[in-house]
Amino acid sequence: MNINFDLISNLNLTMESKFDWSGKPTSLFCIIPGNISNDLRVIHRTLTHLSTLYQGVFYIDGELEQSSIAECKERTRQLTRLCRGINNIVYLHNNVIIMNGVAVVGINGWYGVKPAGSAFDKIRQESYKTDDIKYLQGTIKKMQIHVEVRDIVILSSTPPDKQLTFDANENLDDLSPNLALIADTEKKTKCWVFNSDKMVDTTLGGIRYVSNPYKGEPYWAKRIEIEI
């Protein structure tokens, strides 16, 4: 038996974008690792549309949603309220979903994000990145002894590690999100989905890493299958 997810990523939509997903779902559930839009109206419109097509849509914010580092906490509160008002939408900020033995965990990641302008904003950005890694590591650690969790699926807006960017990026350092995997002593993590400008589908260390960037139509979901 499998549990399946449709991966949609890097939509980068505006008010003028014509995004229609009708007839395209291949699974009951959808996962979106951020970067829908920097406009709350577009995010609401897109998630509302997807909520009518899936039994569950699991979403985490990305660099596009958090375009102002100074307003990050307020934007997170706005996204929390927005998602609570739409059926079938789950905002994964500090929120873990467990279905049929599969835990779905999400972080922004802040890895490789263009450094913020002011010195104070750069410090805040590094703090958010560190907090996300700590949160992910702590969550993975709890899942090791959770009797209902056999597998873990991770969403991050940014790449888990520099080797998954496949190019030089001066914004990348050694403080990457995949450091959190040190807590995965039982090897429960099966898939990690993320945003990238490139299509990625590779397996490293027994974990499938996948990105499925939207570059205009035609565009289709990448199907993620987890055996349960």
DOFI-360440 format. One record per residue (C-alpha): residue in three letters; z, y, x; residue number from 1. Coordinates in nm, 4 decimals. Layout:
REM DOFI-360440
<site><res>Ala</res><w>Z</w><v>Y</v><u>X</u><n>NUM</n></site>
...
//
This chain:
REM DOFI-360440
<site><res>Met</res><w>0.0000</w><v>0.0000</v><u>0.0000</u><n>1</n></site>
<site><res>Asn</res><w>-0.0857</w><v>0.3509</v><u>0.1265</u><n>2</n></site>
<site><res>Ile</res><w>0.0144</w><v>0.7060</v><u>0.0463</u><n>3</n></site>
<site><res>Asn</res><w>-0.2714</w><v>0.9502</v><u>0.0987</u><n>4</n></site>
<site><res>Phe</res><w>-0.2965</w><v>1.3245</v><u>0.1575</u><n>5</n></site>
<site><res>Asp</res><w>-0.5923</w><v>1.5636</v><u>0.1632</u><n>6</n></site>
<site><res>Leu</res><w>-0.5720</w><v>1.7965</v><u>0.4649</u><n>7</n></site>
<site><res>Ile</res><w>-0.7047</w><v>2.1489</v><u>0.4098</u><n>8</n></site>
<site><res>Ser</res><w>-0.6487</w><v>2.4008</v><u>0.6888</u><n>9</n></site>
<site><res>Asn</res><w>-0.7436</w><v>2.7402</v><u>0.8322</u><n>10</n></site>
<site><res>Leu</res><w>-0.8846</w><v>2.8740</v><u>0.5060</u><n>11</n></site>
<site><res>Asn</res><w>-0.8501</w><v>3.2415</v><u>0.6120</u><n>12</n></site>
<site><res>Leu</res><w>-0.9379</w><v>3.3673</v><u>0.2647</u><n>13</n></site>
<site><res>Thr</res><w>-0.9691</w><v>3.7227</v><u>0.1330</u><n>14</n></site>
<site><res>Met</res><w>-0.9900</w><v>3.8654</v><u>-0.2185</u><n>15</n></site>
<site><res>Glu</res><w>-1.3681</w><v>3.8401</v><u>-0.1895</u><n>16</n></site>
<site><res>Ser</res><w>-1.3664</w><v>3.4707</v><u>-0.0916</u><n>17</n></site>
<site><res>Lys</res><w>-1.5039</w><v>3.2204</v><u>-0.3426</u><n>18</n></site>
<site><res>Phe</res><w>-1.2884</w><v>2.9118</v><u>-0.2919</u><n>19</n></site>
<site><res>Asp</res><w>-1.3369</w><v>2.6437</v><u>-0.5572</u><n>20</n></site>
<site><res>Trp</res><w>-1.1881</w><v>2.3002</v><u>-0.4899</u><n>21</n></site>
<site><res>Ser</res><w>-1.2822</w><v>2.1481</v><u>-0.8254</u><n>22</n></site>
<site><res>Gly</res><w>-1.4167</w><v>1.7939</v><u>-0.7894</u><n>23</n></site>
<site><res>Lys</res><w>-1.3208</w><v>1.7691</v><u>-0.4211</u><n>24</n></site>
<site><res>Pro</res><w>-0.9743</w><v>1.6042</v><u>-0.4181</u><n>25</n></site>
<site><res>Thr</res><w>-0.9676</w><v>1.2490</v><u>-0.2810</u><n>26</n></site>
<site><res>Ser</res><w>-0.5893</w><v>1.1989</v><u>-0.3037</u><n>27</n></site>
<site><res>Leu</res><w>-0.2976</w><v>1.2768</v><u>-0.5312</u><n>28</n></site>
<site><res>Phe</res><w>-0.1410</w><v>1.5030</v><u>-0.2686</u><n>29</n></site>
<site><res>Cys</res><w>-0.2597</w><v>1.7876</v><u>-0.0489</u><n>30</n></site>
<site><res>Ile</res><w>-0.1167</w><v>1.9282</v><u>0.2755</u><n>31</n></site>
<site><res>Ile</res><w>-0.1867</w><v>2.2803</v><u>0.4024</u><n>32</n></site>
<site><res>Pro</res><w>-0.0469</w><v>2.3835</v><u>0.7454</u><n>33</n></site>
<site><res>Gly</res><w>-0.0698</w><v>2.7577</v><u>0.6822</u><n>34</n></site>
<site><res>Asn</res><w>-0.3320</w><v>3.0298</v><u>0.7287</u><n>35</n></site>
<site><res>Ile</res><w>-0.4439</w><v>3.0547</v><u>0.3672</u><n>36</n></site>
<site><res>Ser</res><w>-0.4457</w><v>3.4363</v><u>0.3741</u><n>37</n></site>
<site><res>Asn</res><w>-0.2439</w><v>3.7436</v><u>0.4686</u><n>38</n></site>
<site><res>Asp</res><w>-0.2690</w><v>3.8627</v><u>0.1072</u><n>39</n></site>
<site><res>Leu</res><w>-0.0012</w><v>3.7296</v><u>-0.1291</u><n>40</n></site>
<site><res>Arg</res><w>-0.2382</w><v>3.7650</v><u>-0.4240</u><n>41</n></site>
<site><res>Val</res><w>-0.4900</w><v>3.5355</v><u>-0.2552</u><n>42</n></site>
<site><res>Ile</res><w>-0.2194</w><v>3.2860</v><u>-0.1596</u><n>43</n></site>
<site><res>His</res><w>-0.0974</w><v>3.2782</v><u>-0.5202</u><n>44</n></site>
<site><res>Arg</res><w>-0.4498</w><v>3.2409</v><u>-0.6568</u><n>45</n></site>
<site><res>Thr</res><w>-0.5358</w><v>2.9610</v><u>-0.4128</u><n>46</n></site>
<site><res>Leu</res><w>-0.2152</w><v>2.7636</v><u>-0.4603</u><n>47</n></site>
<site><res>Thr</res><w>-0.2339</w><v>2.8012</v><u>-0.8379</u><n>48</n></site>
<site><res>His</res><w>-0.5886</w><v>2.6612</v><u>-0.8303</u><n>49</n></site>
<site><res>Leu</res><w>-0.4883</w><v>2.3677</v><u>-0.6082</u><n>50</n></site>
<site><res>Ser</res><w>-0.1806</w><v>2.2967</v><u>-0.8220</u><n>51</n></site>
<site><res>Thr</res><w>-0.4065</w><v>2.2029</v><u>-1.1122</u><n>52</n></site>
<site><res>Leu</res><w>-0.5929</w><v>1.9485</v><u>-0.8984</u><n>53</n></site>
<site><res>Tyr</res><w>-0.3076</w><v>1.7660</v><u>-0.7210</u><n>54</n></site>
<site><res>Gln</res><w>0.0240</w><v>1.6125</v><u>-0.8182</u><n>55</n></site>
<site><res>Gly</res><w>0.1762</w><v>1.7792</v><u>-0.5127</u><n>56</n></site>
<site><res>Val</res><w>0.0665</w><v>2.0449</v><u>-0.2635</u><n>57</n></site>
<site><res>Phe</res><w>0.2791</w><v>2.0720</v><u>0.0527</u><n>58</n></site>
<site><res>Tyr</res><w>0.2439</w><v>2.4046</v><u>0.2305</u><n>59</n></site>
<site><res>Ile</res><w>0.3892</w><v>2.5879</v><u>0.5298</u><n>60</n></site>
<site><res>Asp</res><w>0.3153</w><v>2.9459</v><u>0.6327</u><n>61</n></site>
<site><res>Gly</res><w>0.1061</w><v>3.0277</v><u>0.9383</u><n>62</n></site>
<site><res>Glu</res><w>0.0203</w><v>3.3145</v><u>1.1691</u><n>63</n></site>
<site><res>Leu</res><w>-0.2016</w><v>3.4702</v><u>0.9028</u><n>64</n></site>
<site><res>Glu</res><w>0.0758</w><v>3.4810</v><u>0.6432</u><n>65</n></site>
<site><res>Gln</res><w>0.3208</w><v>3.6119</v><u>0.9030</u><n>66</n></site>
<site><res>Ser</res><w>0.0930</w><v>3.8849</v><u>1.0384</u><n>67</n></site>
<site><res>Ser</res><w>0.3877</w><v>4.1219</v><u>1.0835</u><n>68</n></site>
<site><res>Ile</res><w>0.6606</w><v>3.9750</v><u>1.3033</u><n>69</n></site>
<site><res>Ala</res><w>0.8963</w><v>4.2549</v><u>1.1944</u><n>70</n></site>
<site><res>Glu</res><w>0.8613</w><v>4.1479</v><u>0.8294</u><n>71</n></site>
<site><res>Cys</res><w>0.8750</w><v>3.7715</v><u>0.8880</u><n>72</n></site>
<site><res>Lys</res><w>1.2008</w><v>3.7084</v><u>0.7012</u><n>73</n></site>
<site><res>Glu</res><w>1.0942</w><v>3.9171</v><u>0.4023</u><n>74</n></site>
<site><res>Arg</res><w>0.7535</w><v>3.7472</v><u>0.3884</u><n>75</n></site>
<site><res>Thr</res><w>0.9272</w><v>3.4071</v><u>0.3974</u><n>76</n></site>
<site><res>Arg</res><w>1.1405</w><v>3.5127</v><u>0.0987</u><n>77</n></site>
<site><res>Gln</res><w>0.8272</w><v>3.6296</v><u>-0.0825</u><n>78</n></site>
<site><res>Leu</res><w>0.6507</w><v>3.2999</v><u>-0.0184</u><n>79</n></site>
<site><res>Thr</res><w>0.9572</w><v>3.1073</v><u>-0.1374</u><n>80</n></site>
<site><res>Arg</res><w>0.9588</w><v>3.2968</v><u>-0.4673</u><n>81</n></site>
<site><res>Leu</res><w>0.5814</w><v>3.2666</v><u>-0.5026</u><n>82</n></site>
<site><res>Cys</res><w>0.5797</w><v>2.8891</v><u>-0.4540</u><n>83</n></site>
<site><res>Arg</res><w>0.8754</w><v>2.8310</v><u>-0.6846</u><n>84</n></site>
<site><res>Gly</res><w>0.6745</w><v>2.9890</v><u>-0.9632</u><n>85</n></site>
<site><res>Ile</res><w>0.3847</w><v>2.7419</v><u>-0.9383</u><n>86</n></site>
<site><res>Asn</res><w>0.4041</w><v>2.3823</v><u>-1.0595</u><n>87</n></site>
<site><res>Asn</res><w>0.3332</w><v>2.1083</v><u>-0.8027</u><n>88</n></site>
<site><res>Ile</res><w>0.3644</w><v>2.3445</v><u>-0.5039</u><n>89</n></site>
<site><res>Val</res><w>0.6249</w><v>2.2739</v><u>-0.2346</u><n>90</n></site>
<site><res>Tyr</res><w>0.6911</w><v>2.5354</v><u>0.0341</u><n>91</n></site>
<site><res>Leu</res><w>0.8193</w><v>2.3387</v><u>0.3321</u><n>92</n></site>
<site><res>His</res><w>1.0176</w><v>2.6158</v><u>0.5004</u><n>93</n></site>
<site><res>Asn</res><w>1.3612</w><v>2.4550</v><u>0.5569</u><n>94</n></site>
<site><res>Asn</res><w>1.2596</w><v>2.1944</v><u>0.3020</u><n>95</n></site>
<site><res>Val</res><w>1.1844</w><v>1.8228</v><u>0.3508</u><n>96</n></site>
<site><res>Ile</res><w>1.0062</w><v>1.6094</v><u>0.0918</u><n>97</n></site>
<site><res>Ile</res><w>1.0531</w><v>1.2301</v><u>0.0892</u><n>98</n></site>
<site><res>Met</res><w>0.8097</w><v>1.0193</v><u>-0.1131</u><n>99</n></site>
<site><res>Asn</res><w>0.7841</w><v>0.6417</v><u>-0.1055</u><n>100</n></site>
<site><res>Gly</res><w>0.9477</w><v>0.6265</v><u>0.2354</u><n>101</n></site>
<site><res>Val</res><w>0.7394</w><v>0.9085</v><u>0.3883</u><n>102</n></site>
<site><res>Ala</res><w>0.9112</w><v>1.2317</v><u>0.4937</u><n>103</n></site>
<site><res>Val</res><w>0.6932</w><v>1.5452</v><u>0.5011</u><n>104</n></site>
<site><res>Val</res><w>0.8291</w><v>1.8164</v><u>0.7335</u><n>105</n></site>
<site><res>Gly</res><w>0.6793</w><v>2.1593</v><u>0.8036</u><n>106</n></site>
<site><res>Ile</res><w>0.7200</w><v>2.4418</v><u>1.0548</u><n>107</n></site>
<site><res>Asn</res><w>0.5174</w><v>2.7463</v><u>1.1509</u><n>108</n></site>
<site><res>Gly</res><w>0.5608</w><v>2.6712</v><u>1.5222</u><n>109</n></site>
<site><res>Trp</res><w>0.4673</w><v>3.0114</v><u>1.6699</u><n>110</n></site>
<site><res>Tyr</res><w>0.2992</w><v>2.8322</v><u>1.9628</u><n>111</n></site>
<site><res>Gly</res><w>0.0015</w><v>3.0083</v><u>2.1190</u><n>112</n></site>
<site><res>Val</res><w>0.0335</w><v>3.2981</v><u>1.8744</u><n>113</n></site>
<site><res>Lys</res><w>-0.0843</w><v>3.6267</v><u>2.0236</u><n>114</n></site>
<site><res>Pro</res><w>0.2256</w><v>3.8043</v><u>2.1581</u><n>115</n></site>
<site><res>Ala</res><w>0.3656</w><v>4.0712</v><u>1.9303</u><n>116</n></site>
<site><res>Gly</res><w>0.3279</w><v>4.4364</v><u>2.0292</u><n>117</n></site>
<site><res>Ser</res><w>0.6719</w><v>4.5679</v><u>2.1172</u><n>118</n></site>
<site><res>Ala</res><w>0.9184</w><v>4.4119</v><u>2.3578</u><n>119</n></site>
<site><res>Phe</res><w>1.1642</w><v>4.3626</v><u>2.0722</u><n>120</n></site>
<site><res>Asp</res><w>0.9018</w><v>4.1884</v><u>1.8596</u><n>121</n></site>
<site><res>Lys</res><w>0.8181</w><v>3.9550</v><u>2.1485</u><n>122</n></site>
<site><res>Ile</res><w>1.1846</w><v>3.8578</v><u>2.1719</u><n>123</n></site>
<site><res>Arg</res><w>1.1945</w><v>3.7952</v><u>1.7960</u><n>124</n></site>
<site><res>Gln</res><w>0.8794</w><v>3.5846</v><u>1.8153</u><n>125</n></site>
<site><res>Glu</res><w>1.0246</w><v>3.3682</v><u>2.0929</u><n>126</n></site>
<site><res>Ser</res><w>1.3411</w><v>3.3307</v><u>1.8875</u><n>127</n></site>
<site><res>Tyr</res><w>1.1430</w><v>3.2126</v><u>1.5841</u><n>128</n></site>
<site><res>Lys</res><w>0.9544</w><v>2.9628</v><u>1.7986</u><n>129</n></site>
<site><res>Thr</res><w>1.2756</w><v>2.8249</v><u>1.9466</u><n>130</n></site>
<site><res>Asp</res><w>1.4373</w><v>2.8053</v><u>1.6021</u><n>131</n></site>
<site><res>Asp</res><w>1.1397</w><v>2.6086</v><u>1.4660</u><n>132</n></site>
<site><res>Ile</res><w>1.1567</w><v>2.3571</v><u>1.7499</u><n>133</n></site>
<site><res>Lys</res><w>1.5314</w><v>2.3155</v><u>1.7020</u><n>134</n></site>
<site><res>Tyr</res><w>1.4886</w><v>2.2743</v><u>1.3259</u><n>135</n></site>
<site><res>Leu</res><w>1.2141</w><v>2.0153</v><u>1.3695</u><n>136</n></site>
<site><res>Gln</res><w>1.4108</w><v>1.8227</v><u>1.6306</u><n>137</n></site>
<site><res>Gly</res><w>1.7222</w><v>1.8242</v><u>1.4139</u><n>138</n></site>
<site><res>Thr</res><w>1.5274</w><v>1.7108</v><u>1.1086</u><n>139</n></site>
<site><res>Ile</res><w>1.3559</w><v>1.4298</v><u>1.2980</u><n>140</n></site>
<site><res>Lys</res><w>1.6949</w><v>1.3202</v><u>1.4320</u><n>141</n></site>
<site><res>Lys</res><w>1.8373</w><v>1.2987</v><u>1.0787</u><n>142</n></site>
<site><res>Met</res><w>1.5369</w><v>1.0961</v><u>0.9641</u><n>143</n></site>
<site><res>Gln</res><w>1.6091</w><v>0.8298</v><u>1.2279</u><n>144</n></site>
<site><res>Ile</res><w>1.9096</w><v>0.7042</v><u>1.0331</u><n>145</n></site>
<site><res>His</res><w>1.7813</w><v>0.7894</v><u>0.6846</u><n>146</n></site>
<site><res>Val</res><w>1.7436</w><v>0.4498</v><u>0.5164</u><n>147</n></site>
<site><res>Glu</res><w>1.4722</w><v>0.5736</v><u>0.2791</u><n>148</n></site>
<site><res>Val</res><w>1.2477</w><v>0.7140</v><u>0.5540</u><n>149</n></site>
<site><res>Arg</res><w>1.0097</w><v>0.4804</v><u>0.7329</u><n>150</n></site>
<site><res>Asp</res><w>0.7439</w><v>0.7321</v><u>0.8373</u><n>151</n></site>
<site><res>Ile</res><w>0.7251</w><v>1.1050</v><u>0.9126</u><n>152</n></site>
<site><res>Val</res><w>0.4324</w><v>1.3437</v><u>0.8620</u><n>153</n></site>
<site><res>Ile</res><w>0.4636</w><v>1.6821</v><u>1.0356</u><n>154</n></site>
<site><res>Leu</res><w>0.2823</w><v>2.0033</v><u>0.9446</u><n>155</n></site>
<site><res>Ser</res><w>0.2686</w><v>2.2941</v><u>1.1877</u><n>156</n></site>
<site><res>Ser</res><w>0.0534</w><v>2.6015</v><u>1.1676</u><n>157</n></site>
<site><res>Thr</res><w>0.0138</w><v>2.6092</v><u>1.5444</u><n>158</n></site>
<site><res>Pro</res><w>-0.0920</w><v>2.3255</v><u>1.7791</u><n>159</n></site>
<site><res>Pro</res><w>0.1831</w><v>2.0811</v><u>1.8780</u><n>160</n></site>
<site><res>Asp</res><w>0.0924</w><v>2.0995</v><u>2.2469</u><n>161</n></site>
<site><res>Lys</res><w>-0.1465</w><v>2.2750</v><u>2.4867</u><n>162</n></site>
<site><res>Gln</res><w>-0.3527</w><v>1.9588</v><u>2.5436</u><n>163</n></site>
<site><res>Leu</res><w>-0.4556</w><v>1.9715</v><u>2.1757</u><n>164</n></site>
<site><res>Thr</res><w>-0.6182</w><v>2.3141</v><u>2.2107</u><n>165</n></site>
<site><res>Phe</res><w>-0.8864</w><v>2.1765</v><u>2.4472</u><n>166</n></site>
<site><res>Asp</res><w>-0.9332</w><v>2.5113</v><u>2.6192</u><n>167</n></site>
<site><res>Ala</res><w>-0.7508</w><v>2.7615</v><u>2.8352</u><n>168</n></site>
<site><res>Asn</res><w>-0.5117</w><v>2.9857</v><u>2.6450</u><n>169</n></site>
<site><res>Glu</res><w>-0.2983</w><v>3.2330</v><u>2.8331</u><n>170</n></site>
<site><res>Asn</res><w>-0.0545</w><v>3.2472</v><u>2.5410</u><n>171</n></site>
<site><res>Leu</res><w>0.0472</w><v>2.8826</v><u>2.5847</u><n>172</n></site>
<site><res>Asp</res><w>0.3627</w><v>2.7865</v><u>2.7695</u><n>173</n></site>
<site><res>Asp</res><w>0.5686</w><v>2.4708</v><u>2.8082</u><n>174</n></site>
<site><res>Leu</res><w>0.7900</w><v>2.5454</v><u>2.5071</u><n>175</n></site>
<site><res>Ser</res><w>0.5705</w><v>2.3574</v><u>2.2612</u><n>176</n></site>
<site><res>Pro</res><w>0.6610</w><v>2.2118</v><u>1.9185</u><n>177</n></site>
<site><res>Asn</res><w>0.6120</w><v>1.8520</v><u>2.0295</u><n>178</n></site>
<site><res>Leu</res><w>0.9279</w><v>1.8828</v><u>2.2410</u><n>179</n></site>
<site><res>Ala</res><w>1.1030</w><v>1.8005</v><u>1.9128</u><n>180</n></site>
<site><res>Leu</res><w>0.9653</w><v>1.4465</v><u>1.9321</u><n>181</n></site>
<site><res>Ile</res><w>1.2361</w><v>1.3591</v><u>2.1835</u><n>182</n></site>
<site><res>Ala</res><w>1.4527</w><v>1.2973</v><u>1.8763</u><n>183</n></site>
<site><res>Asp</res><w>1.2079</w><v>1.0396</v><u>1.7349</u><n>184</n></site>
<site><res>Thr</res><w>1.3776</w><v>0.7407</v><u>1.8953</u><n>185</n></site>
<site><res>Glu</res><w>1.2599</w><v>0.5029</v><u>1.6218</u><n>186</n></site>
<site><res>Lys</res><w>0.8950</w><v>0.6216</v><u>1.6493</u><n>187</n></site>
<site><res>Lys</res><w>0.8758</w><v>0.7145</v><u>1.2828</u><n>188</n></site>
<site><res>Thr</res><w>0.6316</w><v>1.0045</v><u>1.3289</u><n>189</n></site>
<site><res>Lys</res><w>0.2872</w><v>0.8765</v><u>1.2304</u><n>190</n></site>
<site><res>Cys</res><w>0.0814</w><v>1.1940</v><u>1.1828</u><n>191</n></site>
<site><res>Trp</res><w>0.0938</w><v>1.5605</v><u>1.2861</u><n>192</n></site>
<site><res>Val</res><w>-0.1462</w><v>1.8033</v><u>1.1172</u><n>193</n></site>
<site><res>Phe</res><w>-0.2042</w><v>2.1566</v><u>1.2403</u><n>194</n></site>
<site><res>Asn</res><w>-0.4394</w><v>2.4543</v><u>1.2438</u><n>195</n></site>
<site><res>Ser</res><w>-0.7122</w><v>2.4828</v><u>1.5039</u><n>196</n></site>
<site><res>Asp</res><w>-1.0516</w><v>2.6465</v><u>1.5355</u><n>197</n></site>
<site><res>Lys</res><w>-1.1803</w><v>2.3032</v><u>1.6362</u><n>198</n></site>
<site><res>Met</res><w>-1.1987</w><v>1.9799</v><u>1.4405</u><n>199</n></site>
<site><res>Val</res><w>-0.9412</w><v>1.7436</v><u>1.5917</u><n>200</n></site>
<site><res>Asp</res><w>-0.8671</w><v>1.3813</v><u>1.5070</u><n>201</n></site>
<site><res>Thr</res><w>-0.7091</w><v>1.1935</v><u>1.7934</u><n>202</n></site>
<site><res>Thr</res><w>-0.4185</w><v>0.9591</v><u>1.8604</u><n>203</n></site>
<site><res>Leu</res><w>-0.1715</w><v>1.0260</v><u>2.1417</u><n>204</n></site>
<site><res>Gly</res><w>0.1421</w><v>0.8227</v><u>2.2000</u><n>205</n></site>
<site><res>Gly</res><w>0.0945</w><v>0.6406</v><u>1.8705</u><n>206</n></site>
<site><res>Ile</res><w>0.0770</w><v>0.9647</v><u>1.6667</u><n>207</n></site>
<site><res>Arg</res><w>-0.2394</w><v>1.0813</v><u>1.4926</u><n>208</n></site>
<site><res>Tyr</res><w>-0.3051</w><v>1.4530</v><u>1.5470</u><n>209</n></site>
<site><res>Val</res><w>-0.5471</w><v>1.6128</v><u>1.2996</u><n>210</n></site>
<site><res>Ser</res><w>-0.6923</w><v>1.9536</v><u>1.2194</u><n>211</n></site>
<site><res>Asn</res><w>-0.9631</w><v>2.0297</v><u>0.9652</u><n>212</n></site>
<site><res>Pro</res><w>-1.0680</w><v>2.3965</v><u>0.9960</u><n>213</n></site>
<site><res>Tyr</res><w>-1.2490</w><v>2.5663</v><u>0.7105</u><n>214</n></site>
<site><res>Lys</res><w>-1.5684</w><v>2.7326</v><u>0.8314</u><n>215</n></site>
<site><res>Gly</res><w>-1.7343</w><v>2.8002</v><u>0.4987</u><n>216</n></site>
<site><res>Glu</res><w>-1.9153</w><v>2.5726</v><u>0.2580</u><n>217</n></site>
<site><res>Pro</res><w>-1.9799</w><v>2.2857</v><u>0.2529</u><n>218</n></site>
<site><res>Tyr</res><w>-1.6224</w><v>2.1912</v><u>0.3360</u><n>219</n></site>
<site><res>Trp</res><w>-1.4317</w><v>1.8721</v><u>0.2570</u><n>220</n></site>
<site><res>Ala</res><w>-1.0766</w><v>1.7507</v><u>0.2962</u><n>221</n></site>
<site><res>Lys</res><w>-0.9738</w><v>1.5238</v><u>0.5816</u><n>222</n></site>
<site><res>Arg</res><w>-0.7993</w><v>1.2225</v><u>0.4323</u><n>223</n></site>
<site><res>Ile</res><w>-0.4659</w><v>1.1225</v><u>0.5859</u><n>224</n></site>
<site><res>Glu</res><w>-0.3545</w><v>0.7665</v><u>0.5051</u><n>225</n></site>
<site><res>Ile</res><w>-0.0020</w><v>0.6411</v><u>0.5732</u><n>226</n></site>
<site><res>Glu</res><w>0.0755</w><v>0.2741</v><u>0.5232</u><n>227</n></site>
<site><res>Ile</res><w>0.3976</w><v>0.2152</v><u>0.3345</u><n>228</n></site>
//
